Amino acid sequence: YVDTIPPRVLEHLHSRPYIKAIVSHSGTTSIPSPSDSSHSIPHLLHIPGSGPESLPASDTGNIKKYTYPSAAPNSSHWILPAAEEYDSASANIAHTRSLEFLKPVLGGPHFDIEAVWEEHTKFEFVERDVAATMATMVAQPYVNHIPTMTGGVGKDRLTAFYTHHFIHSNPPDTRLRLLSRSISINRIIDEFLLELTHTSTVDWLLPSLPPTNRPLSIPMTSIVTLRGDKLCHEHISWDQGTVLMQLGLMPQWLKFPYEIDTGGVGGTRKAREGERFEVRTPCVGMEGSRKAVDEMEGESNVLIKKGREEGYWREVEDI
């Protein structure tokens, strides 16, 4: 990897019709336009360390530019995992943009990534087959369940995780209910409900928590990235507060060890001696899942309204 395209290469770019496109990652190289505009090469510039975070893509003729403010400026090494300047988030975004830029020009290759993802989840939740699940993934995949930081990095660790803490620990009635799906060139984003009865310890979802035998319906999102026709990584997220609410483990009031503006003289104050402040727990239970399925199910802003009408804090004996 070099930070600029050598002049001897630039000289011949436009005279080689088999060169279909150029992608560069340093942002320091401009490609001169040919005198004969019949072979103007599409050029994608990934520019590190410049411009505001919200700067949209800019197009000038056959040149498209993106900026990556958190990436090391004046270097192309920010896309290399082994480099000191490596910026994982920026590199992943740049990779997707490069695929979207190159595949139409090169005519592919194209993969049915939705079919790969459907097969993966079938092996996880229906057939419960660890080996078949791993066969849908790249050699060194990773999975991260964000609220509990469960999963694994690399084939060996992820295989052990699937074997001992995921595939065989899900209760028998576990099912996925898809609510929406978005698909890009190499990524699938699902919005879904995970539905189950908490009849066993589910290590990846509720680590070390004994079964409560309560039903759960949890709104989740999964962001799945593929390399070719194999899964590369999965990020799965949900609100753990609503899970604990559904299990009856989250109290309606929470201890609040900070000052509160009680409306009295002097503004904010601490709780009185021998007492403590409590505030309403700002999360919902099963009703949130129902509204995720049907926007007309349940009233919006109930927690806000309840706090304003009935009070959002109270002072109680500290026992």
N, C-alpha and C positions, 0 to 999 in steps of 0.2 A: 504494500500500500504506500502510495506517494501522495504528497499534499498538493501537487500540481501535475497536470498532464504535460509530459515532455514536449518541447516544440517540434521535434521530428515526428511525433505522433500526430500533433495537431495539423501538420502540413498535409497529411494524407487522409484525414478523416472523411472529408467530403468526396474524395475520389474513389472510395470503396463502398459500393452500393450494398455489400453484404453487412455493413455496419448499420444496424437499424435504430439504435438509440444509445444514449450516453447517460450514465448515472454517476454523479460525483458527490463526495461527502465533505469536502473541505470548504467549498464555497469561494475559493480563491481563483478558480480557473474559469475564464470565459471562452466560449467556443466561437471563433470568428465565423461570420456568415460566408457562404461560398459565393463566388461571382456568379455562378450558375445556380439559381435558387431552386432548380428542379430537384436537388438532393440536399435539402436542409434537414439535418439530423435532429430529431426530438431530444431534448436535453433536460434532465431532472437534476436540480441542484438542492442538496441538503446542506444548509448553511448553519454551522454551529456557532453559538455564542453571540447572536445578534438579533435585534428586534424584540418587541414586546411579546409576552407569552401568547397573547391573543391574535397575533398577526396572521391573517389568512394567507392562503397560497396566492402567489402573484404569477401571472402569465404574461410573457412578452414574446410574441411570435411562437416559436417552437420551444421556448424555454419556460419551464415551470420551476418556481422556487418555494422552498419551505424553510423556516427558521426554527432553531432548537436552542433557546436561551440558556438552558442548563448544561448544554454540551460544551466541552473544552473548545475555545475559539482557535482558529488557525491550525486545526489538526484534523486529519481524517481518521485518527485512531479511536475516536469515541464510539465507533460501531464495533470494535473488536473486543470480544469478551476477555481476552488475555491482556489487554492494554491497561495501563494505569489510568488513562483518560476515559475508560469505558463508562458510558452512561446507558444503563439498561433500558430505562423507560423510553428515552429518545431513540435508541437504536431499534427498539421494537416497533415504534411508530414509523420510523424511516423505512424499515423493512416492508411493512404493509404498503406504504405509499409507493415504494419501488415496484412491488409486485403489480399494483394497480396500474402503474405507468408502463411497465414492460410487457405484460401479457397481451394486451391488445395489439401492440406493435409486432410482437414475435409470434402471435397466433397461438398462445398457450405456454405451457401445458395447463389444461383445465382438469379439475378434480371435483367429484361430487362430495364435497366436504360434509354436507348435511347427512348423506347416507353413512359416512364414516362415523359421525357423531351418534346417529341413531343406533348403529351397530354396537358402539362402545357402551352406551347406556343399557342396551339390551343385555349385554354380557354382565354388567354391573348389577342390575336390579331384577332381571327376569331369570336369566340362566345362572347367575352368581358363579361365574367362571373366572377365576383370577388370571389364568394363563391366557385365555381368549381376550380378556380385557387388556392385558399388557401388550398383546400382539397388535392392537390397534394404535399403539403409541410409538414414538421415536425411541432411539436407543437410550437416551438420557432425558426422560420427561420429568416434569414436576407438577404436583398438585398442591394447592394451598386453600384450605377452608379458612377464610380470613378471620372470622370471629373467634375461632378456637385455635388457630395456627396448627391445625392437624393436616397431615398429608405426607409428602416426601419428595426429595430431590434425588434423581437418579434411579435407574432400573431396580437395583437391589433393595434400596430403602422403600421405594414405592410399592414393590411387590410384597414386601413384608407388611407394609401398612394396609394394603388391600386385603391381605390374607388374615391378619390378626385384628384389625381395627375398623374395617369398613364393610366389605362385601358380605362377610358372614356374621356381622354384628347387627345388621339392619333387621328389625322385626319382620315377621312373615307377611304382614299386610302392607308393607311399605310400597308406595307407588308415587310416580311423578305425574303431575297434571300440568301440561303445557298451557301457558297463557299468551305468550307472544314469542316471536323469534325474529332476529335480525341477522342477516348473513352478508359478510363482505368477502373479499378475495381470499382471505385466509383465517377468518374469525367468525365464530357464531356466538351470539348473545341471546340467551334464553331467560325469559321470565316465567317462573313456574311455581306451583305449590308442591312441597314435599308433604305427603300425608302418611301418617303412621299412628299406631298405638304404642305408647312407650312401655312395652312389656319386658324390655331387657335394657341393659346398659348399652347405650349407643356411643361408643368411644369418640368418634369423630365429631359428633353433634353436641353431646353433653358428657364430656370426659368425666369418668369416675362417679357419675350420678346414678344411684340405684333406680330401678324402674318404679314409676308412679302409677302405671296402668291407665294413664290419661291419654285421650286422643290429641294428636297434634296436626295442625294444618299451617305450614310455615311458608310465607312468601319468600322466594329465593331468586337470585340471579346467578347465572353462570356465564363466565367469559372464557371461551375455549379458543385457543390458537392452534392452528395446524401448520405443519411443514410438509408440503406435498400432500400425500394422502394419509398422513399419520398425525395423531394428536401430539402436540408439543407441550402445552401446559394448560392447566385449568385454574381459574380463580373463581371460587364459589363464595357468595356472601349472603347474609341474612341478618335480621335483627334478633339478637339473643334475648333482648328484653321481652319481646312478644312470646318467645318460647317459654320463658320462665313464668310469664303471666298465664299462659295456657295450662301450665303444670301446677298452678296455684302456689308457686314458690316466690313470687315477687309481691311484697306488701303494697298496699294502696298508698301508704305514706312512708317516706324515706327520711332518715336522720339527716339533718342539714347543719354541719358544724361551722357555718360561716355567719357573718353578720347579715341581717335583713332590714330593709327599710320598712318599719312597722307603721309608718305614718305619724309617728309622734315627734316631739321636739328633738332636734339634734340629728335627724336623719336615720342612718343605719345604726343598729346596735346588736350586741351579742345577746344570747338567751340569758334570762335571769338565773341567778344562783339556784342550783337544784333543779333546773328545768332545761329543756332543749327545744330547738326548732325542728319541725318536720315539714316537708313539702310533699305535694301530691306527686306520685310516680308518673313521669311523663311518657307512658307507653300504653298500648292497648293489647288485647288478647286476640281471641278467635274472630272478633268483629273486624279486625284489620284484614284478615285473610278473606273474609266474605266480600269486603269492599274491593279487594284486589281482583276478584272475579267479576263483580258487577258494581259499576260505579254508582248505581242507584241504591245499593244496599247499605243502609246506615247513613247517619248524618255526619257531615264533615265538621271539623273544628269543635268537637264535643269537649275535648280536654281544655281548650282555650276558654270556651263558654263556662264550663264548670268552675274553672279557677277564678274567673271574674265574678261569677254570681255567688259562689259558696266559699271563696277564699282559697288561695293557692298555698297558704302556710298556716301552721298552728304552733302554739307553744304548749308543751305538755311536761308532766313530771318526768324527770330523767331517772328512770329506774331500770 
